[in-house]
Amino acid sequence: MSETEMLDRLARFAGIEDGWWDFYGQWRVVPASTKRAFLAAMGLDAADESQAAATLAQLEDRPWRRWLEPVALFTAGQADPFVTLTVPADLDKVTAGWTLTEEMGVGHSAFVTIDTQEWIDERWVDGELVKRWKLRLPELPPPGYHRLSVEIGTETAEMAVIVAPAKGHVPPEVAGGARAWGLATQIYALRTGSDWGVGHYGALAELGQMAGRLGAKTIGVNPLHALFPNCAERYSPYAPSSRRFLNVTYLDIEAIPEFRHCREAKRTFASPGFQATLARVKGYPLVDYAEVARVQRPVLEALYAWFCSEHLAENDERAQAFRAFQQTGGAALAQFATFEALHERFLKDGNGWWRHWPEEFRHPANPAVARFAADNSERVQFYAWLQFEADRQLGAAHQAARDAGATIGLYRDLGVGIAGDGADSWGDQDLLALGLSVGAPPDPLALKGQDWGLLPFNPIALREAAYRPFAEILAANMRHAGALRLDHAMLLQRLYWVPPGVDADQGAYVRYPVDDLFRLVALESARNRCLVIGEDLGTVPDGFRERMDAASLFAYRVMVFEKTDGRFKRPDEFSPQALAIFATHDLPSILGWWNEADIKARARLNLYPRDGMAAEEQDARAADRRLMVEALAGQGLLPPDFPTSGPLDAAQGQALTAAGHHYLARSSAALMMVQIEDVLAEDSQMNLPGTVDQHPNWRRRFALDVAGLDGDARMKALGNLRPSPKVP
């Protein structure tokens, strides 16, 4: 076998695909250099033919060197459940005992003679014959996370047994033909009288109450993942430090209970200089995250000191709530807070990336990390306290929305990956493909492809860990939520990895254990009673949407992309099990789409891969405007002679926006979402894919505060949105 053939075999075994079809219809072969880079990031040595052969042999032999696999996943009700038991042939006549311990502690045990089980296969490993058997379970436990142990003589092996429902949770508001609508926002964009230059969880609670009064059933938000509180310039919600914890920049400072009593904080807040700074920061049209941090941090420090002296010292009710939060957060919260304290410490030396820290601090299991946490317990506790308060405020916002009639509550967003220098990359480094990044091949949103700079899970290591980190991330993001959007849902089947130092269109796809990951999503959805919406835009593998539909995962249907036979789809042609929305945060607003704001921005920033593409897109947009008017006029929502060229005046912009929303309200999609920037007819785009700081991504603020939105006639008109129930 040649070196190329051996490398290809190893790459396929590891899930690296041989090539992919690009947006232009060309088959892109993945070069050997990319395969080697990917394998190295997965901890698999393939430097030459002999090493590739050795690595492949090791991977192929690993299941034969252990009695049990790390994990087995089942669907509830599955017939003939079994796990594989792999033992030396000389144990054929031995009696083995097994115990299945359910998540709630109930145990089931039995004894079997090994050769009474069904034989599967056998092979020689290191000169010893090893046989594989089907170890049958009499029945499956209820959905959940369980443990199976097998004992032979004095030796024991264990594995995780995970049972999932066949489908995820679908709330009654959008089940069985029911339909609903929701309001979507970016938290940072919200204004209130109490904000300190950025929207906060308290503003979200106010917005949820308003949305409930209007008849909305859910409030969609941007990812709330923890960012980098000591690096204010790291503000992209899709490049987080941790997806398990919350963004503390969104804390409503004045709603923290200590703010009512802390004398130092009140003195600082009342000072003329502070008030002048606060007024300036609040007035900016764009969030200035550095200034926000400068006004927030000293007050937060004072509030924490007050919390320690007045609450922890007395062990009162608030202190007990904090201790309970710490206990529930367990080792994950302690590790995250320790990372935050370490990050703060080493930033002072210019070492923000944990891979540049002193060796003894580069892995959370190192003894030096535990010593640091003990020696700096107050500082570690400060970061845990910030999470405690963020969790309390987010929970209050979710409940406020539900109490006001938005009964699904918050609709959260789970980003596709993590920053390479954050808390999760430090804590999960043994499970990640370090040194690579996730992106997307060229598509209509980014014609040069995208390199998101986010770390992917190593699919082999993830399975070895029984998928624990993935399940924890799902559960964390379903907390205080009735719905969850999976950004780039195709991550359940494959991800587009980009090697370091190359353009984004030079990546390749890596497969993930799709059956197992779909089961985990269904399990966490059911456990947390949380609807899951899969963002299935871009390049979608064959059969993926059918999998989503079978698992009751809602599809994501964006009106400007919903075409058939050279026209926009009629409302009755939309997928029923779906969320429908006119545009997204990665697209311009309705008015911006009409005015070609995105095309103009990409042309100005040289984001087109070849000359003439901007003009081609302008021609295509002009044709789409005509088709859009035809579609809306066909439903009696716009006059047939509605202008399709030239700028729209305010009244025309509002008419277009209202028509688009009423069109979606008539669609078959069970859930429709309305973006605030669309209602306000703003000519804007929250994020321009393919840019970092060339465009004001994640910084735009609404012109009106939440109280102003509540009184705005355009927002009040949303109360007339009454999606009709589907005909069974």
N, C-alpha and C positions, 0 to 999 in steps of 0.2 A: 504494500500500500504506500502511495506517495505521501510526501509531507502535506501536500494540499488536501488530499483525501482524508488523512488523519485529522487535520485541523477542522475540516468541514464536519466530520463525524462528531468530534468533541463539541463543536459549536452548536450543532443541532441538538445534541444531548442536553446542553445547557439552556436551550430555548432560543438561541440566536437564529433568526430566519435568514435564508440565503439571499433574499432580495425583496424588493417591494415595487409596486406600481406607483409612479408619482402622479401628480395632478395633471401633468401634460400627456399621460398615457404611455410613458416610457418605463421599461423594466430596469430598475437600478440594482445591479449586482453588488453585494456587500464585499468589499475587498478583505484580504487576509489581515491587513494591518488593523482594520476595525474589529475583526473577530478577536484578534489577540488582545487588543485594548479592553474589550468587553470581558473576555475570560480572565484577564489579570485583575480587573476590578471586582470580579466575583470570587477572587482568591484561587483561581485555577491556572496553573502554570502550563503554558503552551509555547514556550520559547523556541522549541524545535520539534522535529518529528518524534524523537524518542520521549521527550518530556510530555508531549501531547498524548502519546500512547499510554504512558504511565498514569497520567491524570485521568484519562478516560477509563482505564482499567480500575482505578481506585473508585471512581464514581459508580461504575457498574457493579463492583463487588460490595460496596457499602451496605446495600440492603441485605446481602447474604452474610454479613458479619455480625448482625444483631438479631435478636429474637423478634422484636417488634419494631415497626416503623414509628416515627415520632407522633403521628396523628392519623386518624381515620375519620372522615366526615360522611354522614349519612343524612338522608332525607326521611323525616318522620313517616312511618307507615311503610318504609322500604321492606320488601320481602327478602327473606333469607339473608339477614345481615351477618357478616363475618369479617374478621380481621385476619391478616396473614401472620402465621407463626413460622419462623425460620430457625431450625435447630439442627445440630449434627445428626447424621443418620443413626448413630449408635444410641440415640435417645428415643428411637421409634416406639419401644415397648414401655417407656417410662410414663408414669401418671403425672400430669401437670395440674396444678390448681390455679384457677383464675378468679379474680374478684373485680367486679365492675362497681365502682363507687360513684353514685350520682352526685351531681353538684350540691344537692341539699343534704348529702351525707348518708343517704340510704345505700346499703350495700347488697350486692347479689354475688353469690359464689357458687362454684361447681368444680368438680374434678373430671378430667378426661384422660384417657390413654391416647397418646399422641397419634398412633397409627390407626385409631378409629375415626379420625378426622379425614376429610377429603384431601388427597394429595394433589398438589398443583404443579410442582416443578422441582428439579434438583440440579445441582452443579457441584463441581469440585472447586474448593477454595483452599489454597495453601496446602494441597495434598489431602484434604479432608472432604468427604462427601457431605453436603449440606442439603437438607430437604425443606421444602416450603409446603405448609398445610393451611387449609381453611379452618380457622378456629371459629366455629359458629356461636353466635349469641342467640339465646332462646327468643329474645325480643329486645327491641330498642327502648332505652329509657326516654323520658320526655325530652323535648327540645332543651338544649343547654350544653354546658361544658362538663364533661365527666372524665374519670380516670379508669383505665383498665390495667391491672397488674397480673402478671403470670409468674408463678413460682414453680420451679423445678428443683427439688432438693433444697439446697441452702441459697440458691441464686434466684434473683427476682428481676424482672424487666417491667417497665411501665410505658404507657403511651396515653395520649389524649384521645378521647372519643367525643366527637362533637356531633350533635343531632340538631338539624335545622328543619323548620317548617318548609313546605314546598313553595310557599309564597310569602312575600313580605306583607307588612301591615298597610292597609288602605283605609283611611278614616272615613266615617259615614258621610262626611260632607262632600266627598268625591267618589263614593262607591255606589254600585248598583244603579247607575243612571243619574245620580245626583251630580250637580255641577256647582262650582264656586269660583270666586275670584279673589285675588290678593293684591296687596300693594308692595312694591319692591323699592328698596332704598339702599344707599350706601351710608352707614352710620356717620362717618366723618363729615358728610355733607349736611347733616341736620344742624339747624340753629335753634337755640333756646336762650332765654334770658340768663340761664345759669351755666351756659357752656363757656369753656375757657379756650376758645379758638379752634375747637374740634367737637364734632358731635359726640354724644355720650349715651350710656345705657339708659339714663333717665329720659333723654329725648326720645329714645326708642320706645320707652313705656308710653310716653305721651302720644307718639305717632300710632302705636298699637291701639290705644283707646279711641283715637280719631278714626282709624281704619275700621274698627269694630262698629262704631256708630254709623259708618257709611255702608255697612253690609259686607265688607271684606271678611274673609275667613282666615287669612294668614298674612304675615308680614315677612317678606323676604329681605335678607341682609347679606352683605359681603362677608367673606370669611372673618371669623372673630379670633383667629389663631394668635397665639403669643408671638410678638415680634421681638424687637431688641430694645428694651427700655433705656439702655445706656448708649444706644446708637440711634438717635432720632432720625437720621437720614435713611434708615432702613424701614420704610413705611409701606412697602407693597404687601397687601393682605395675602397675596398668593406666593410669597417667598418668606414663609414664617420660620421662626426659630423652633417652635413646637406646635404641632397640631393637637396636642393633648390638653393644652392650657390656653388661657384667654389673653386678649390684648388689653393691657391695663391703661393704655392711652385713652381708652373710651370710658374710664371711670368718671362718674359724676362726682366731682370733688365735694361740692357743697351738700351732697346727699349722703356722704359718709357719716355715720352717727357721731364720730369723734369731732366732726367739724362744728357741731353745736356748742361744744364745751371747751375745746382746746384754746387756751388763751393765746399761745404763741401763734397759732394759725390764724386766729381772728385778728390779732394785731397786724400780722403780715398782710392779710387780705384787706384790711381797712386803710392801710397806708396809702397816701396819695400817689406815690411812685408806682406801687403795685397796681392800683386801679387804672392809672394812665396806661401802663403796659398792657394790662388786660383788655382795656377798651380798644387799643390799637390792634392787638392780635385777633380779637373777636370780629373786627371790621374787615379783615382781609377777605377778598373773594376766593382765595386759595388757602388751604391749610398750610401754615408754616410750622412743620412738626418740631423744628429745633426750638423755636420760641415757645411753642406749647410745652415742651419738656422743661424749659427754663422756668416757666411760671408754675407748672405742676409740682416738680420734684421737691422744692423746699417745703411746700405745704404738706405734701405726702409724708415727708420725713418727720415733720412736727406732729402730724396726726398719729403716726405709728408710735412715736415716743409717748404720746399721751395714752394711746391704747395699752402700751406695756405698763405704764405707771398706774393708770386708773382702772384698768380692766383685768389684765393678767395678774397684777399684784393682788387683786381682790378675788380672783377666780369667780367673777360674776357671770351672769347669763351670757353676755357677749363673749367673754373669754372661753366659756364652755363650748359655745357654738364654734369658735375658732379651733379649739382642740379637737372637736368632733370632725371638723373639716379636714384637719391634718391627719387624723386617724383614717378617715375614709380615703383620702388621697394616698396614704401609705408611702411605700418606697418611691413610687413615681413622682409624687409631689416633692418629697425630700430631695430626690435627685435633681429635679428641675430647679428648685430653689437654690440648691448648692451650685449648679451650673451658673445661675444668674449672679451669685456672689463671686464665683471665680471669674466670670466674664468681666464683671466690674473691676475686680482686682487687677487683672492682667491687661485690661485696656489702658490702665495708667502707664504701663510700660510699652504701649503700642502693639501689644500682642492680642488682638481681638479674636483671631482664629485659634481654636483649641489645639489644632495640629502644630501650632507654633509655641504653645505653652511649654514650660519645663516638663521634661519627660514624665515625671511622677504624677502629673495632673492630667495627662492626655487620655486617660481611661477612667471611667467612674468606679471601676472595681479596685483601683490602686489604693493601698493603705493611706497614702498621702492625702487623698481626697477626703477620706473619713476624718483624718486629723484636722484638715482645714475646716470641715463642717463643724466639728466640735469646738475648735478654737474661735470660730466666727459665727457661733450659733445665733447671735442677735441679728447679724446681717442676713443669714440664710432665712431666718424667721420673717424678716421684713418682706422678702419676696413671696413667701408663703401667704403672708397677710394681704398683700396686694391681690393675690389670686382668690383668697377668701372673700374679699369685698367685691371683686369683679363677678364672681360666681353669684353672690347674693343679689347684686344689682341686675345681672342678666336674668336670673330666676324671677325677680320682681317684674321685669319687663314682659317676660313670657306670660306670667300670670295676669298682668294688667290687660294684655291684649285679649286673653281668653275670657276674662271677666266682662269685657266690654262687648263680647259677641264674636270676636275673631277666634273662633273656637279651636281651630288647628293650632293657633299660636304662631311662634316664630318658625320661619323657614330658613334654616342655616345652610351654609355653603362649606363643603369640605374641599380644600385645595388638593391638587394632584401630587404635590411633593413638598420637600423641605429645603431650606438653605443648607449649604454644606458646612457652615461654621456655627450652627445653632445648637440648641439644647438637645433636640432629638437626634441630630447627627452624631453628637458626642455620646449620648446614651445608647443609641442603637447602632453604633458604628460597625459592630460585628455582623450586622444583618443588611448592610447597605452596599451598593456598588460605588465605593468611594472613588472620586476623581472623574466621574462621568456626570452627565446631566440629562434630564428629561426635556424633550421638546416636541416639535411637530414638523412633519415634512411640509413642503410648500402646499398651500391651499388658498382659497379666495381671501381669507383673513390676513394672511402673511405670505406673500408670493415668493419670498426668499427662504421660507421655512422659519422655524422658531427654535431658539435655544433658551429655555426658561431658566437655566442655571440651578435646577432643583435636583436633589439626589433621589434616585430610585431605590426601592427595596431590591435586594438580590433575591430572585425567586427561589433559588435552591436553599439559601439560608433561612428564608422566611418560613418555608415548610418545615425545616429542621426545628424551628422555634414554635411549631404547632400553630402558626399564624397569630400568636398572642399579640404582637404589636399592632397588627392590622385590626384585630377585633377591638383592642383598647382604643384605637383612634376613632373607629366608628362609634363606639359607645360614648366617648367623650364629646363628640360633636352632635350626638342625639340628645344630650342632656339639655334641658330647657328648650326643647324644640318639638314641634309636631311634624316637621318635614325636613328633609336634608337633601341638598343637591350634591351629587358626586361630580365634581369638576373633571372633565375628560373621563367619562365613565368607562371608556375602552381600557383603562388601566386594569380592569378586572380580567382582561384577556391578553393584552399586550401593551407595551409601551415603546415609544420611539426614543432610543438612547442616542446621545450625541457624544462622540469622543472629544477629548480636549484638543484645542488648537485647530479645529477645522470648522468650516462653515456649517450652518444648521442643516443644509440639504445633503450632508455627507454622513448622516446617521443610519441607523438600522433598527428594526423591530426585535424586541425580546418578548417571548411568550411567558405568561404567568399561568398558574393552575386555575383555570377559569371555572371549572365545576366547583372547586372548593371555595373560591372567593365569592361566587354567587350565593352559595349556601350560607356563608358567614354574613353577607349583607342581609339575606332574608331572616336569619336568626336575630341579628341585632335590631333589625327593623321591627320584628314582632315583639321582642323583649322590651323595647323602648316605646312601642306604639307610635312609630315614626315612619311616615311615608318617605320613600326614597325616589328621587328624580335623578335619572342618569343623563348628564349632558352628553348627548351622542351626536355632536357636530363634528365636521371634518371627515377624515378618512375612517370609515367604520368597517370592521371585518365582516365577512359574510356570516349570516346567522346570528350576529350579536344582538340585533334588535329583537329577534324572535326569542332569544334567551331572556332579555329584559321583560318582554311581554309575558312570558310564561311564569316569571318570578314575581309578577305584579310590580315591577319597577316602572315608574312612569317615564316616558320619553320626553324629550325637550324639543319643542317645535317653535322655531323662530319664523315669524310671518314672512320676512323678506327673503327667506330661503325656501319657502314652501311653494314650489311650482310643479306643474304637471302639464304636459302637452303645450308648452310655450305660453302658459298663463299662470296666474296665481291661483292656488287651490280655492275652491269654494268652501264656505264654512263647514258644510257637511262632509267634506273630504279630509278633514283633519283627523289624525289618529285619536280615538276615544281615550285610551289610557295614556294620556300625555298632559304636559303643561304647555300652554301656548302663550307666546309673548311676541310683541311686535319686533323688538330688538333686544340686545343685551348690553352689559357694561363694556364688552369688547367691540361694540358697534356704536355708531353715532345715534343720537336720539332720532325720533321720527322726523323732526324738522331738519336735523343735521344730515340724515340720510337723504332727504329730499334735496337739500342744498349742496350735496356732495362734499360735506365737510371732511369726511374720511379720505376721499380721493385727493382733495387739495392738500391735506396734511401729509399723506404718503408721498405725493409728488415733491412737496417742499423739503421733505426729509430724505429724499433719495432712497425710498424703500421699494421701488420697483426694480425687478431684476434686469429689465431691458428697456430701451427707448421705445416710446410709443404706447406702452401699456396703460399709462394714465389716460391718454386719449381714448383708448379702447374701452376702459372702464367708464369713462364719461358717456360714451355712446351707449354702453350697456345700461347705465343708470337712467339715461333719458328714455330708453325703451321700457325699463322697469317702471318709471313714473307713469307712462301711458298705460301699462298693464295694471298698475295699482289703481288708477282712476277707474279703469274698466271694471275691475273687481268690486271696488267700493260702490260705484254707481250702479252696478248690477244688483246690489242689495238695497238700492234706494238710499244710500248713506251719503253720497256726494252727487252733485249735478253732473251729467255727462260732459258738460263743457268746462269742468273745473280745469284751471290752467295747469299745464304740465311743463312749462318752461318759465324761467325767470323767478326771482325771489317772491315768496308769499308774504302778504301783509299779515298782521297779527290775527285778524279774523279768519283768514284762510288757513293759517297755521293751526288755529284752534279747531277749525272744522275738520281738517285732515286728521288731527290727533283723535278727536272724538269719533270720527268715522272708523278709524283703525281699531279702536277699542271696542266699539259696538260690533264690528265685524267679528272680532275674536270672541265676543260674548255669545255670538250665534254659532260658534264653531262646535264641533263634536268633542273637542278636548275637554276633559273633566275639570281641569283647572286652568284659569288664565291669570296672568300677572300683568300689572300695570306699573310702569316705572314713573317715579315722581318727575324726573326731568322731561318725560314725554307729556305728562299732564300740563306742566308749566310751559310747554312748547319752547324749551331751551334748545338752541343750536349748539350742542356740545357732545363730547364723548368722554366718558369717565376714564377709559383706558384705550390706548392705541397699540395693538399688538405689534411686536417688533421694535418697540422703543423702551427706553428706561427713563432718562431724564430729558429727552428731546421734546416730550409732550407732558403736560401737567397731569400725569397719571395719578389717580387716587388722591387728588387734592382739591377738586372742584367742590364748592359749597353752594347750596341753594340760596337764591336771593331772598326768599321768604323764610322766616322762622316757623316752627311747628304751629304756633298759635296763628300765624298768618296763613299757613296752609289750611288750617282748620276753618278759617273764614273765607277762603278763596272760592269764588264761584266755580272755577274749573274743577277744583277738588270736590266740592259739594255735588257737582254733576255726576261724579262717579257713583253716587248713591242710586242713580238710575240704572246702573249696570246690574242686570238680573239674568245671569246665564240661564237659559231655558233647560229644564231636565231633558236628557236624551230620551228618545223614543226607544223602548225596549226592543 
